[in-house]
Amino acid sequence: MLIPVRCFTCGNLIADKYDDYQNRIKAGEEPVKVLDSLGLKRYCCRRMMLTTVETMQQIIPFYEAIQRRYLEVQSELE
Ligand SMILES: [Zn+2]
């Protein structure tokens, strides 16, 4: 799932901070310090960052396989 644009609970804009958050976490910074520096004080907004799982890269291979199979079927029908 993609990051929601706004916090589900309070409506605070969070999507613009997600890339920065992910990059800094991958660089090895502690999540609590990154969230504080991004100005996410409320726990509803913090949970949005902490609990979002990017599934797009896991889903794409299935769509590629469906597309390949579709092309195989189309070529067999011709
Ligand atoms: Zn919030």
N, CA, C, O and the ligand as a Tripos MOL2 file, in Angstrom:
@<TRIPOS>MOLECULE
protein
  313   311    79     0     0
PROTEIN
NO_CHARGES

@<TRIPOS>ATOM
      1 N           0.8410   -1.1840    0.0000 N.3       1 MET1
      2 CA          0.0000    0.0000    0.0000 C.3       1 MET1
      3 C           0.8790    1.2370    0.0000 C.2       1 MET1
      4 O           1.9460    1.2580    0.6130 O.2       1 MET1
      5 N           0.4240    2.2530   -0.6860 N.am      2 LEU2
      6 CA          1.1420    3.5230   -0.6740 C.3       2 LEU2
      7 C           0.8460    4.2490    0.6270 C.2       2 LEU2
      8 O          -0.1630    3.9850    1.2810 O.2       2 LEU2
      9 N           1.7290    5.1630    0.9970 N.am      3 ILE3
     10 CA          1.5010    5.9440    2.2110 C.3       3 ILE3
     11 C           0.2760    6.8420    2.0090 C.2       3 ILE3
     12 O           0.1750    7.5240    0.9890 O.2       3 ILE3
     13 N          -0.6430    6.8480    2.9560 N.am      4 PRO4
     14 CA         -1.7830    7.7680    2.8460 C.3       4 PRO4
     15 C          -1.3000    9.2170    2.8770 C.2       4 PRO4
     16 O          -0.3180    9.5290    3.5510 O.2       4 PRO4
     17 N          -1.9770   10.0940    2.1560 N.am      5 VAL5
     18 CA         -1.5600   11.4970    2.0720 C.3       5 VAL5
     19 C          -1.6900   12.1560    3.4390 C.2       5 VAL5
     20 O          -0.8160   12.9190    3.8520 O.2       5 VAL5
     21 N          -2.7760   11.8630    4.1360 N.am      6 ARG6
     22 CA         -3.0110   12.4940    5.4370 C.3       6 ARG6
     23 C          -3.1940   11.4230    6.5130 C.2       6 ARG6
     24 O          -3.5500   10.2790    6.2300 O.2       6 ARG6
     25 N          -2.9390   11.8340    7.7500 N.am      7 CYS7
     26 CA         -3.1680   10.9590    8.8980 C.3       7 CYS7
     27 C          -4.6560   10.6150    8.9680 C.2       7 CYS7
     28 O          -5.5050   11.4970    8.8390 O.2       7 CYS7
     29 N          -4.9690    9.3410    9.1720 N.am      8 PHE8
     30 CA         -6.3700    8.9190    9.2260 C.3       8 PHE8
     31 C          -7.1250    9.5780   10.3730 C.2       8 PHE8
     32 O          -8.3220    9.8400   10.2550 O.2       8 PHE8
     33 N          -6.4510    9.8430   11.4610 N.am      9 THR9
     34 CA         -7.1290   10.3390   12.6560 C.3       9 THR9
     35 C          -7.2470   11.8600   12.6750 C.2       9 THR9
     36 O          -8.3480   12.3820   12.8510 O.2       9 THR9
     37 N          -6.1420   12.5840   12.4990 N.am     10 CYS10
     38 CA         -6.1710   14.0290   12.6830 C.3      10 CYS10
     39 C          -6.1030   14.8050   11.3710 C.2      10 CYS10
     40 O          -6.3600   16.0090   11.3740 O.2      10 CYS10
     41 N          -5.7710   14.1700   10.2600 N.am     11 GLY11
     42 CA         -5.7450   14.8670    8.9820 C.3      11 GLY11
     43 C          -4.4570   15.6120    8.6930 C.2      11 GLY11
     44 O          -4.3740   16.3410    7.7050 O.2      11 GLY11
     45 N          -3.4570   15.4420    9.5360 N.am     12 ASN12
     46 CA         -2.1720   16.0980    9.3120 C.3      12 ASN12
     47 C          -1.5200   15.5280    8.0540 C.2      12 ASN12
     48 O          -1.5920   14.3250    7.8020 O.2      12 ASN12
     49 N          -0.8770   16.4040    7.2610 N.am     13 LEU13
     50 CA         -0.2100   15.9720    6.0390 C.3      13 LEU13
     51 C           1.0340   15.1670    6.3930 C.2      13 LEU13
     52 O           1.9160   15.6670    7.0910 O.2      13 LEU13
     53 N           1.1150   13.9120    5.9130 N.am     14 ILE14
     54 CA          2.2590   13.0710    6.2740 C.3      14 ILE14
     55 C           2.9890   12.5050    5.0670 C.2      14 ILE14
     56 O           4.1510   12.1150    5.1780 O.2      14 ILE14
     57 N           2.3230   12.4530    3.9090 N.am     15 ALA15
     58 CA          2.9340   11.7890    2.7520 C.3      15 ALA15
     59 C           4.2120   12.4900    2.3040 C.2      15 ALA15
     60 O           5.1200   11.8400    1.7870 O.2      15 ALA15
     61 N           4.2960   13.8070    2.4950 N.am     16 ASP16
     62 CA          5.4830   14.5430    2.0540 C.3      16 ASP16
     63 C           6.7020   14.2200    2.9070 C.2      16 ASP16
     64 O           7.8330   14.4820    2.4970 O.2      16 ASP16
     65 N           6.4820   13.6560    4.0830 N.am     17 LYS17
     66 CA          7.5940   13.3590    4.9890 C.3      17 LYS17
     67 C           8.0550   11.9090    4.8820 C.2      17 LYS17
     68 O           9.0880   11.5450    5.4440 O.2      17 LYS17
     69 N           7.2920   11.0760    4.1600 N.am     18 TYR18
     70 CA          7.5580    9.6370    4.1840 C.3      18 TYR18
     71 C           8.8860    9.2610    3.5260 C.2      18 TYR18
     72 O           9.6210    8.4310    4.0590 O.2      18 TYR18
     73 N           9.2020    9.8570    2.3820 N.am     19 ASP19
     74 CA         10.4680    9.5260    1.7010 C.3      19 ASP19
     75 C          11.6560    9.8750    2.5740 C.2      19 ASP19
     76 O          12.5910    9.0860    2.7140 O.2      19 ASP19
     77 N          11.6150   11.0690    3.1660 N.am     20 ASP20
     78 CA         12.6990   11.4940    4.0460 C.3      20 ASP20
     79 C          12.8300   10.5410    5.2290 C.2      20 ASP20
     80 O          13.9350   10.1570    5.6130 O.2      20 ASP20
     81 N          11.6780   10.1610    5.8040 N.am     21 TYR21
     82 CA         11.6710    9.2180    6.9340 C.3      21 TYR21
     83 C          12.3150    7.8980    6.5360 C.2      21 TYR21
     84 O          13.1850    7.3970    7.2470 O.2      21 TYR21
     85 N          11.8940    7.3240    5.3960 N.am     22 GLN22
     86 CA         12.4250    6.0320    4.9600 C.3      22 GLN22
     87 C          13.9310    6.1020    4.7010 C.2      22 GLN22
     88 O          14.6800    5.2100    5.0970 O.2      22 GLN22
     89 N          14.3600    7.1690    4.0330 N.am     23 ASN23
     90 CA         15.7860    7.2940    3.7130 C.3      23 ASN23
     91 C          16.6330    7.3850    4.9770 C.2      23 ASN23
     92 O          17.7060    6.7860    5.0560 O.2      23 ASN23
     93 N          16.1470    8.1380    5.9680 N.am     24 ARG24
     94 CA         16.9230    8.2950    7.1910 C.3      24 ARG24
     95 C          16.9270    7.0260    8.0300 C.2      24 ARG24
     96 O          17.9250    6.7240    8.6840 O.2      24 ARG24
     97 N          15.8250    6.2770    8.0220 N.am     25 ILE25
     98 CA         15.7830    5.0020    8.7430 C.3      25 ILE25
     99 C          16.7540    4.0120    8.1110 C.2      25 ILE25
    100 O          17.4830    3.3050    8.8060 O.2      25 ILE25
    101 N          16.7490    3.9740    6.7710 N.am     26 LYS26
    102 CA         17.6570    3.0520    6.0820 C.3      26 LYS26
    103 C          19.1090    3.4450    6.3000 C.2      26 LYS26
    104 O          19.9930    2.5900    6.2510 O.2      26 LYS26
    105 N          19.3680    4.7290    6.5400 N.am     27 ALA27
    106 CA         20.7250    5.1970    6.8120 C.3      27 ALA27
    107 C          21.1680    4.8510    8.2260 C.2      27 ALA27
    108 O          22.3430    5.0060    8.5600 O.2      27 ALA27
    109 N          20.2450    4.3830    9.0600 N.am     28 GLY28
    110 CA         20.6070    3.9110   10.3830 C.3      28 GLY28
    111 C          20.2210    4.8070   11.5340 C.2      28 GLY28
    112 O          20.6020    4.5350   12.6730 O.2      28 GLY28
    113 N          19.4660    5.8860   11.2730 N.am     29 GLU29
    114 CA         19.0400    6.7580   12.3760 C.3      29 GLU29
    115 C          17.9350    6.0870   13.1790 C.2      29 GLU29
    116 O          17.2260    5.2170   12.6730 O.2      29 GLU29
    117 N          17.7960    6.5020   14.4370 N.am     30 GLU30
    118 CA         16.7370    5.9480   15.2680 C.3      30 GLU30
    119 C          15.3920    6.5600   14.8730 C.2      30 GLU30
    120 O          15.2910    7.7740   14.6980 O.2      30 GLU30
    121 N          14.3530    5.7180   14.7330 N.am     31 PRO31
    122 CA         13.0430    6.2300   14.3170 C.3      31 PRO31
    123 C          12.5030    7.3310   15.2300 C.2      31 PRO31
    124 O          11.8930    8.2800   14.7380 O.2      31 PRO31
    125 N          12.7080    7.2310   16.5380 N.am     32 VAL32
    126 CA         12.1500    8.2390   17.4450 C.3      32 VAL32
    127 C          12.7450    9.6210   17.1670 C.2      32 VAL32
    128 O          12.0390   10.6260   17.2380 O.2      32 VAL32
    129 N          14.0250    9.6720   16.8550 N.am     33 LYS33
    130 CA         14.6620   10.9560   16.5840 C.3      33 LYS33
    131 C          14.2280   11.5090   15.2290 C.2      33 LYS33
    132 O          14.0610   12.7180   15.0720 O.2      33 LYS33
    133 N          14.0450   10.6160   14.2470 N.am     34 VAL34
    134 CA         13.6100   11.0610   12.9220 C.3      34 VAL34
    135 C          12.1960   11.6320   13.0100 C.2      34 VAL34
    136 O          11.9130   12.6880   12.4450 O.2      34 VAL34
    137 N          11.3100   10.9290   13.7220 N.am     35 LEU35
    138 CA          9.9290   11.4030   13.8470 C.3      35 LEU35
    139 C           9.8790   12.7370   14.5720 C.2      35 LEU35
    140 O           9.1110   13.6180   14.1850 O.2      35 LEU35
    141 N          10.6810   12.9020   15.6120 N.am     36 ASP36
    142 CA         10.7150   14.1820   16.3340 C.3      36 ASP36
    143 C          11.2050   15.3020   15.4320 C.2      36 ASP36
    144 O          10.6460   16.3980   15.4430 O.2      36 ASP36
    145 N          12.2570   15.0320   14.6420 N.am     37 SER37
    146 CA         12.8120   16.0910   13.8040 C.3      37 SER37
    147 C          11.8850   16.4400   12.6450 C.2      37 SER37
    148 O          11.9300   17.5620   12.1390 O.2      37 SER37
    149 N          11.0400   15.4900   12.2140 N.am     38 LEU38
    150 CA         10.0780   15.7850   11.1490 C.3      38 LEU38
    151 C           8.8580   16.5330   11.6820 C.2      38 LEU38
    152 O           7.9970   16.9370   10.9000 O.2      38 LEU38
    153 N           8.7720   16.7210   12.9690 N.am     39 GLY39
    154 CA          7.6690   17.4740   13.5570 C.3      39 GLY39
    155 C           6.4290   16.6470   13.7780 C.2      39 GLY39
    156 O           5.3410   17.2020   13.9320 O.2      39 GLY39
    157 N           6.5610   15.3250   13.7980 N.am     40 LEU40
    158 CA          5.4050   14.4710   14.0540 C.3      40 LEU40
    159 C           5.3350   14.2070   15.5560 C.2      40 LEU40
    160 O           6.0000   13.3080   16.0720 O.2      40 LEU40
    161 N           4.5220   15.0000   16.2480 N.am     41 LYS41
    162 CA          4.4440   14.9170   17.7030 C.3      41 LYS41
    163 C           3.3270   13.9910   18.1660 C.2      41 LYS41
    164 O           3.4770   13.2770   19.1580 O.2      41 LYS41
    165 N           2.1820   14.0040   17.4300 N.am     42 ARG42
    166 CA          1.0390   13.1930   17.8740 C.3      42 ARG42
    167 C           1.2680   11.7190   17.5620 C.2      42 ARG42
    168 O           1.8630   11.3770   16.5390 O.2      42 ARG42
    169 N           0.7920   10.8510   18.4480 N.am     43 TYR43
    170 CA          1.0400    9.4260   18.2350 C.3      43 TYR43
    171 C           0.2160    8.8630   17.0890 C.2      43 TYR43
    172 O           0.5700    7.8250   16.5290 O.2      43 TYR43
    173 N          -0.8990    9.5410   16.7230 N.am     44 CYS44
    174 CA         -1.6670    9.0570   15.5730 C.3      44 CYS44
    175 C          -0.8510    9.2070   14.2880 C.2      44 CYS44
    176 O          -0.8660    8.3230   13.4310 O.2      44 CYS44
    177 N          -0.1350   10.3370   14.1570 N.am     45 CYS45
    178 CA          0.6860   10.5560   12.9640 C.3      45 CYS45
    179 C           1.9180    9.6490   12.9790 C.2      45 CYS45
    180 O           2.3400    9.1380   11.9420 O.2      45 CYS45
    181 N           2.4830    9.4590   14.1650 N.am     46 ARG46
    182 CA          3.6830    8.6210   14.2770 C.3      46 ARG46
    183 C           3.3770    7.1700   13.9030 C.2      46 ARG46
    184 O           4.1950    6.4970   13.2760 O.2      46 ARG46
    185 N           2.1870    6.6960   14.2960 N.am     47 ARG47
    186 CA          1.8520    5.3130   13.9540 C.3      47 ARG47
    187 C           1.6710    5.1430   12.4420 C.2      47 ARG47
    188 O           1.9100    4.0610   11.9050 O.2      47 ARG47
    189 N           1.2390    6.2350   11.7420 N.am     48 MET48
    190 CA          1.0930    6.1430   10.2920 C.3      48 MET48
    191 C           2.4460    5.8550    9.6540 C.2      48 MET48
    192 O           2.5470    5.0240    8.7510 O.2      48 MET48
    193 N           3.4820    6.5390   10.1230 N.am     49 MET49
    194 CA          4.8290    6.3340    9.5870 C.3      49 MET49
    195 C           5.3670    4.9550    9.9730 C.2      49 MET49
    196 O           5.9720    4.2590    9.1570 O.2      49 MET49
    197 N           5.1390    4.5780   11.2200 N.am     50 LEU50
    198 CA          5.7340    3.3440   11.7310 C.3      50 LEU50
    199 C           5.0850    2.0950   11.1550 C.2      50 LEU50
    200 O           5.7480    1.0680   11.0080 O.2      50 LEU50
    201 N           3.7900    2.1690   10.8240 N.am     51 THR51
    202 CA          3.0700    0.9500   10.4710 C.3      51 THR51
    203 C           2.7860    0.8060    8.9790 C.2      51 THR51
    204 O           2.2400   -0.2160    8.5630 O.2      51 THR51
    205 N           3.1390    1.7980    8.1640 N.am     52 THR52
    206 CA          2.9080    1.6620    6.7300 C.3      52 THR52
    207 C           3.9140    0.6880    6.1310 C.2      52 THR52
    208 O           5.1180    0.8090    6.3570 O.2      52 THR52
    209 N           3.4130   -0.2720    5.3720 N.am     53 VAL53
    210 CA          4.2630   -1.2480    4.7020 C.3      53 VAL53
    211 C           4.1150   -1.0390    3.2060 C.2      53 VAL53
    212 O           3.0100   -1.1000    2.6670 O.2      53 VAL53
    213 N           5.2240   -0.7950    2.5460 N.am     54 GLU54
    214 CA          5.2120   -0.6180    1.0920 C.3      54 GLU54
    215 C           5.1200   -1.9830    0.4330 C.2      54 GLU54
    216 O           6.0900   -2.7410    0.4410 O.2      54 GLU54
    217 N           3.9620   -2.3070   -0.1380 N.am     55 THR55
    218 CA          3.7740   -3.6080   -0.7530 C.3      55 THR55
    219 C           3.8820   -3.5540   -2.2690 C.2      55 THR55
    220 O           3.7880   -4.5870   -2.9320 O.2      55 THR55
    221 N           4.0780   -2.3560   -2.8320 N.am     56 MET56
    222 CA          4.0580   -2.2170   -4.2870 C.3      56 MET56
    223 C           5.1190   -3.0830   -4.9530 C.2      56 MET56
    224 O           4.8390   -3.7310   -5.9610 O.2      56 MET56
    225 N           6.3360   -3.1050   -4.4050 N.am     57 GLN57
    226 CA          7.4030   -3.8810   -5.0380 C.3      57 GLN57
    227 C           7.1370   -5.3860   -4.9320 C.2      57 GLN57
    228 O           7.6670   -6.1600   -5.7290 O.2      57 GLN57
    229 N           6.3280   -5.8080   -3.9640 N.am     58 GLN58
    230 CA          5.9790   -7.2180   -3.8310 C.3      58 GLN58
    231 C           4.8520   -7.5970   -4.7820 C.2      58 GLN58
    232 O           4.7530   -8.7530   -5.1920 O.2      58 GLN58
    233 N           4.0000   -6.6330   -5.1380 N.am     59 ILE59
    234 CA          2.8290   -6.9110   -5.9720 C.3      59 ILE59
    235 C           3.1760   -6.8600   -7.4550 C.2      59 ILE59
    236 O           2.5870   -7.5940   -8.2490 O.2      59 ILE59
    237 N           4.1170   -6.0110   -7.8390 N.am     60 ILE60
    238 CA          4.4420   -5.7990   -9.2550 C.3      60 ILE60
    239 C           4.7610   -7.1130   -9.9900 C.2      60 ILE60
    240 O           4.2800   -7.2880  -11.1090 O.2      60 ILE60
    241 N           5.5470   -8.0470   -9.4220 N.am     61 PRO61
    242 CA          5.8230   -9.2910  -10.1690 C.3      61 PRO61
    243 C           4.5770  -10.0650  -10.5580 C.2      61 PRO61
    244 O           4.5650  -10.7130  -11.6050 O.2      61 PRO61
    245 N           3.5220  -10.0180   -9.7430 N.am     62 PHE62
    246 CA          2.2940  -10.7200  -10.0850 C.3      62 PHE62
    247 C           1.6340  -10.1010  -11.3010 C.2      62 PHE62
    248 O           1.1320  -10.8150  -12.1690 O.2      62 PHE62
    249 N           1.6300   -8.7620  -11.3730 N.am     63 TYR63
    250 CA          1.0460   -8.0990  -12.5310 C.3      63 TYR63
    251 C           1.8740   -8.3620  -13.7790 C.2      63 TYR63
    252 O           1.3250   -8.4880  -14.8740 O.2      63 TYR63
    253 N           3.1960   -8.4460  -13.6220 N.am     64 GLU64
    254 CA          4.0510   -8.7640  -14.7690 C.3      64 GLU64
    255 C           3.7740  -10.1750  -15.2590 C.2      64 GLU64
    256 O           3.7470  -10.4170  -16.4650 O.2      64 GLU64
    257 N           3.5660  -11.1200  -14.3260 N.am     65 ALA65
    258 CA          3.2560  -12.4970  -14.7070 C.3      65 ALA65
    259 C           1.9080  -12.5730  -15.4020 C.2      65 ALA65
    260 O           1.7550  -13.3110  -16.3750 O.2      65 ALA65
    261 N           0.9370  -11.8250  -14.9200 N.am     66 ILE66
    262 CA         -0.3900  -11.8050  -15.5570 C.3      66 ILE66
    263 C          -0.2680  -11.2670  -16.9750 C.2      66 ILE66
    264 O          -0.8840  -11.7980  -17.8990 O.2      66 ILE66
    265 N           0.5200  -10.2220  -17.1480 N.am     67 GLN67
    266 CA          0.6980   -9.6240  -18.4660 C.3      67 GLN67
    267 C           1.3870  -10.6060  -19.4130 C.2      67 GLN67
    268 O           1.0000  -10.7290  -20.5750 O.2      67 GLN67
    269 N           2.4210  -11.3130  -18.9070 N.am     68 ARG68
    270 CA          3.1220  -12.3110  -19.7410 C.3      68 ARG68
    271 C           2.1670  -13.4180  -20.1780 C.2      68 ARG68
    272 O           2.1570  -13.8180  -21.3420 O.2      68 ARG68
    273 N           1.3630  -13.9100  -19.2300 N.am     69 ARG69
    274 CA          0.4010  -14.9760  -19.5430 C.3      69 ARG69
    275 C          -0.6360  -14.4900  -20.5470 C.2      69 ARG69
    276 O          -1.0240  -15.2280  -21.4530 O.2      69 ARG69
    277 N          -1.0800  -13.2590  -20.3860 N.am     70 TYR70
    278 CA         -2.0510  -12.6790  -21.3220 C.3      70 TYR70
    279 C          -1.4710  -12.6510  -22.7280 C.2      70 TYR70
    280 O          -2.1560  -12.9980  -23.6900 O.2      70 TYR70
    281 N          -0.2060  -12.2380  -22.8540 N.am     71 LEU71
    282 CA          0.4330  -12.1800  -24.1660 C.3      71 LEU71
    283 C           0.6030  -13.5740  -24.7580 C.2      71 LEU71
    284 O           0.4640  -13.7480  -25.9680 O.2      71 LEU71
    285 N           0.9090  -14.5920  -23.9070 N.am     72 GLU72
    286 CA          1.0210  -15.9680  -24.3880 C.3      72 GLU72
    287 C          -0.3150  -16.4540  -24.9540 C.2      72 GLU72
    288 O          -0.3660  -17.0560  -26.0270 O.2      72 GLU72
    289 N          -1.3870  -16.1860  -24.2180 N.am     73 VAL73
    290 CA         -2.7130  -16.6210  -24.6570 C.3      73 VAL73
    291 C          -3.0840  -15.9270  -25.9550 C.2      73 VAL73
    292 O          -3.6360  -16.5510  -26.8610 O.2      73 VAL73
    293 N          -2.7850  -14.6490  -26.0480 N.am     74 GLN74
    294 CA         -3.1090  -13.9030  -27.2660 C.3      74 GLN74
    295 C          -2.3530  -14.4670  -28.4670 C.2      74 GLN74
    296 O          -2.9090  -14.5840  -29.5600 O.2      74 GLN74
    297 N          -1.0660  -14.8210  -28.2540 N.am     75 SER75
    298 CA         -0.2860  -15.3350  -29.3850 C.3      75 SER75
    299 C          -0.7550  -16.7290  -29.7890 C.2      75 SER75
    300 O          -0.6690  -17.0870  -30.9630 O.2      75 SER75
    301 N          -1.2570  -17.5340  -28.8260 N.am     76 GLU76
    302 CA         -1.7860  -18.8570  -29.1600 C.3      76 GLU76
    303 C          -3.0920  -18.7600  -29.9260 C.2      76 GLU76
    304 O          -3.3860  -19.6240  -30.7520 O.2      76 GLU76
    305 N          -3.8750  -17.7340  -29.6710 N.am     77 LEU77
    306 CA         -5.1550  -17.5650  -30.3460 C.3      77 LEU77
    307 C          -4.9910  -17.1010  -31.7910 C.2      77 LEU77
    308 O          -5.8720  -17.3110  -32.6250 O.2      77 LEU77
    309 N          -3.8480  -16.4650  -32.0750 N.am     78 GLU78
    310 CA         -3.6560  -15.9360  -33.4370 C.3      78 GLU78
    311 C          -3.1980  -16.9960  -34.4160 C.2      78 GLU78
    312 O          -2.9960  -16.7020  -35.5940 O.2      78 GLU78
    313 ZN         -2.3900   12.3560   13.2210 Zn       79 ZN79
@<TRIPOS>BOND
     1     1     2 1
     2     2     3 1
     3     3     4 2
     4     3     5 am
     5     5     6 1
     6     6     7 1
     7     7     8 2
     8     7     9 am
     9     9    10 1
    10    10    11 1
    11    11    12 2
    12    11    13 am
    13    13    14 1
    14    14    15 1
    15    15    16 2
    16    15    17 am
    17    17    18 1
    18    18    19 1
    19    19    20 2
    20    19    21 am
    21    21    22 1
    22    22    23 1
    23    23    24 2
    24    23    25 am
    25    25    26 1
    26    26    27 1
    27    27    28 2
    28    27    29 am
    29    29    30 1
    30    30    31 1
    31    31    32 2
    32    31    33 am
    33    33    34 1
    34    34    35 1
    35    35    36 2
    36    35    37 am
    37    37    38 1
    38    38    39 1
    39    39    40 2
    40    39    41 am
    41    41    42 1
    42    42    43 1
    43    43    44 2
    44    43    45 am
    45    45    46 1
    46    46    47 1
    47    47    48 2
    48    47    49 am
    49    49    50 1
    50    50    51 1
    51    51    52 2
    52    51    53 am
    53    53    54 1
    54    54    55 1
    55    55    56 2
    56    55    57 am
    57    57    58 1
    58    58    59 1
    59    59    60 2
    60    59    61 am
    61    61    62 1
    62    62    63 1
    63    63    64 2
    64    63    65 am
    65    65    66 1
    66    66    67 1
    67    67    68 2
    68    67    69 am
    69    69    70 1
    70    70    71 1
    71    71    72 2
    72    71    73 am
    73    73    74 1
    74    74    75 1
    75    75    76 2
    76    75    77 am
    77    77    78 1
    78    78    79 1
    79    79    80 2
    80    79    81 am
    81    81    82 1
    82    82    83 1
    83    83    84 2
    84    83    85 am
    85    85    86 1
    86    86    87 1
    87    87    88 2
    88    87    89 am
    89    89    90 1
    90    90    91 1
    91    91    92 2
    92    91    93 am
    93    93    94 1
    94    94    95 1
    95    95    96 2
    96    95    97 am
    97    97    98 1
    98    98    99 1
    99    99   100 2
   100    99   101 am
   101   101   102 1
   102   102   103 1
   103   103   104 2
   104   103   105 am
   105   105   106 1
   106   106   107 1
   107   107   108 2
   108   107   109 am
   109   109   110 1
   110   110   111 1
   111   111   112 2
   112   111   113 am
   113   113   114 1
   114   114   115 1
   115   115   116 2
   116   115   117 am
   117   117   118 1
   118   118   119 1
   119   119   120 2
   120   119   121 am
   121   121   122 1
   122   122   123 1
   123   123   124 2
   124   123   125 am
   125   125   126 1
   126   126   127 1
   127   127   128 2
   128   127   129 am
   129   129   130 1
   130   130   131 1
   131   131   132 2
   132   131   133 am
   133   133   134 1
   134   134   135 1
   135   135   136 2
   136   135   137 am
   137   137   138 1
   138   138   139 1
   139   139   140 2
   140   139   141 am
   141   141   142 1
   142   142   143 1
   143   143   144 2
   144   143   145 am
   145   145   146 1
   146   146   147 1
   147   147   148 2
   148   147   149 am
   149   149   150 1
   150   150   151 1
   151   151   152 2
   152   151   153 am
   153   153   154 1
   154   154   155 1
   155   155   156 2
   156   155   157 am
   157   157   158 1
   158   158   159 1
   159   159   160 2
   160   159   161 am
   161   161   162 1
   162   162   163 1
   163   163   164 2
   164   163   165 am
   165   165   166 1
   166   166   167 1
   167   167   168 2
   168   167   169 am
   169   169   170 1
   170   170   171 1
   171   171   172 2
   172   171   173 am
   173   173   174 1
   174   174   175 1
   175   175   176 2
   176   175   177 am
   177   177   178 1
   178   178   179 1
   179   179   180 2
   180   179   181 am
   181   181   182 1
   182   182   183 1
   183   183   184 2
   184   183   185 am
   185   185   186 1
   186   186   187 1
   187   187   188 2
   188   187   189 am
   189   189   190 1
   190   190   191 1
   191   191   192 2
   192   191   193 am
   193   193   194 1
   194   194   195 1
   195   195   196 2
   196   195   197 am
   197   197   198 1
   198   198   199 1
   199   199   200 2
   200   199   201 am
   201   201   202 1
   202   202   203 1
   203   203   204 2
   204   203   205 am
   205   205   206 1
   206   206   207 1
   207   207   208 2
   208   207   209 am
   209   209   210 1
   210   210   211 1
   211   211   212 2
   212   211   213 am
   213   213   214 1
   214   214   215 1
   215   215   216 2
   216   215   217 am
   217   217   218 1
   218   218   219 1
   219   219   220 2
   220   219   221 am
   221   221   222 1
   222   222   223 1
   223   223   224 2
   224   223   225 am
   225   225   226 1
   226   226   227 1
   227   227   228 2
   228   227   229 am
   229   229   230 1
   230   230   231 1
   231   231   232 2
   232   231   233 am
   233   233   234 1
   234   234   235 1
   235   235   236 2
   236   235   237 am
   237   237   238 1
   238   238   239 1
   239   239   240 2
   240   239   241 am
   241   241   242 1
   242   242   243 1
   243   243   244 2
   244   243   245 am
   245   245   246 1
   246   246   247 1
   247   247   248 2
   248   247   249 am
   249   249   250 1
   250   250   251 1
   251   251   252 2
   252   251   253 am
   253   253   254 1
   254   254   255 1
   255   255   256 2
   256   255   257 am
   257   257   258 1
   258   258   259 1
   259   259   260 2
   260   259   261 am
   261   261   262 1
   262   262   263 1
   263   263   264 2
   264   263   265 am
   265   265   266 1
   266   266   267 1
   267   267   268 2
   268   267   269 am
   269   269   270 1
   270   270   271 1
   271   271   272 2
   272   271   273 am
   273   273   274 1
   274   274   275 1
   275   275   276 2
   276   275   277 am
   277   277   278 1
   278   278   279 1
   279   279   280 2
   280   279   281 am
   281   281   282 1
   282   282   283 1
   283   283   284 2
   284   283   285 am
   285   285   286 1
   286   286   287 1
   287   287   288 2
   288   287   289 am
   289   289   290 1
   290   290   291 1
   291   291   292 2
   292   291   293 am
   293   293   294 1
   294   294   295 1
   295   295   296 2
   296   295   297 am
   297   297   298 1
   298   298   299 1
   299   299   300 2
   300   299   301 am
   301   301   302 1
   302   302   303 1
   303   303   304 2
   304   303   305 am
   305   305   306 1
   306   306   307 1
   307   307   308 2
   308   307   309 am
   309   309   310 1
   310   310   311 1
   311   311   312 2
@<TRIPOS>SUBSTRUCTURE
     1 MET1         2 RESIDUE 1 A MET
     2 LEU2         6 RESIDUE 1 A LEU
     3 ILE3        10 RESIDUE 1 A ILE
     4 PRO4        14 RESIDUE 1 A PRO
     5 VAL5        18 RESIDUE 1 A VAL
     6 ARG6        22 RESIDUE 1 A ARG
     7 CYS7        26 RESIDUE 1 A CYS
     8 PHE8        30 RESIDUE 1 A PHE
     9 THR9        34 RESIDUE 1 A THR
    10 CYS10       38 RESIDUE 1 A CYS
    11 GLY11       42 RESIDUE 1 A GLY
    12 ASN12       46 RESIDUE 1 A ASN
    13 LEU13       50 RESIDUE 1 A LEU
    14 ILE14       54 RESIDUE 1 A ILE
    15 ALA15       58 RESIDUE 1 A ALA
    16 ASP16       62 RESIDUE 1 A ASP
    17 LYS17       66 RESIDUE 1 A LYS
    18 TYR18       70 RESIDUE 1 A TYR
    19 ASP19       74 RESIDUE 1 A ASP
    20 ASP20       78 RESIDUE 1 A ASP
    21 TYR21       82 RESIDUE 1 A TYR
    22 GLN22       86 RESIDUE 1 A GLN
    23 ASN23       90 RESIDUE 1 A ASN
    24 ARG24       94 RESIDUE 1 A ARG
    25 ILE25       98 RESIDUE 1 A ILE
    26 LYS26      102 RESIDUE 1 A LYS
    27 ALA27      106 RESIDUE 1 A ALA
    28 GLY28      110 RESIDUE 1 A GLY
    29 GLU29      114 RESIDUE 1 A GLU
    30 GLU30      118 RESIDUE 1 A GLU
    31 PRO31      122 RESIDUE 1 A PRO
    32 VAL32      126 RESIDUE 1 A VAL
    33 LYS33      130 RESIDUE 1 A LYS
    34 VAL34      134 RESIDUE 1 A VAL
    35 LEU35      138 RESIDUE 1 A LEU
    36 ASP36      142 RESIDUE 1 A ASP
    37 SER37      146 RESIDUE 1 A SER
    38 LEU38      150 RESIDUE 1 A LEU
    39 GLY39      154 RESIDUE 1 A GLY
    40 LEU40      158 RESIDUE 1 A LEU
    41 LYS41      162 RESIDUE 1 A LYS
    42 ARG42      166 RESIDUE 1 A ARG
    43 TYR43      170 RESIDUE 1 A TYR
    44 CYS44      174 RESIDUE 1 A CYS
    45 CYS45      178 RESIDUE 1 A CYS
    46 ARG46      182 RESIDUE 1 A ARG
    47 ARG47      186 RESIDUE 1 A ARG
    48 MET48      190 RESIDUE 1 A MET
    49 MET49      194 RESIDUE 1 A MET
    50 LEU50      198 RESIDUE 1 A LEU
    51 THR51      202 RESIDUE 1 A THR
    52 THR52      206 RESIDUE 1 A THR
    53 VAL53      210 RESIDUE 1 A VAL
    54 GLU54      214 RESIDUE 1 A GLU
    55 THR55      218 RESIDUE 1 A THR
    56 MET56      222 RESIDUE 1 A MET
    57 GLN57      226 RESIDUE 1 A GLN
    58 GLN58      230 RESIDUE 1 A GLN
    59 ILE59      234 RESIDUE 1 A ILE
    60 ILE60      238 RESIDUE 1 A ILE
    61 PRO61      242 RESIDUE 1 A PRO
    62 PHE62      246 RESIDUE 1 A PHE
    63 TYR63      250 RESIDUE 1 A TYR
    64 GLU64      254 RESIDUE 1 A GLU
    65 ALA65      258 RESIDUE 1 A ALA
    66 ILE66      262 RESIDUE 1 A ILE
    67 GLN67      266 RESIDUE 1 A GLN
    68 ARG68      270 RESIDUE 1 A ARG
    69 ARG69      274 RESIDUE 1 A ARG
    70 TYR70      278 RESIDUE 1 A TYR
    71 LEU71      282 RESIDUE 1 A LEU
    72 GLU72      286 RESIDUE 1 A GLU
    73 VAL73      290 RESIDUE 1 A VAL
    74 GLN74      294 RESIDUE 1 A GLN
    75 SER75      298 RESIDUE 1 A SER
    76 GLU76      302 RESIDUE 1 A GLU
    77 LEU77      306 RESIDUE 1 A LEU
    78 GLU78      310 RESIDUE 1 A GLU
    79 ZN79       313 GROUP 0 **** ****
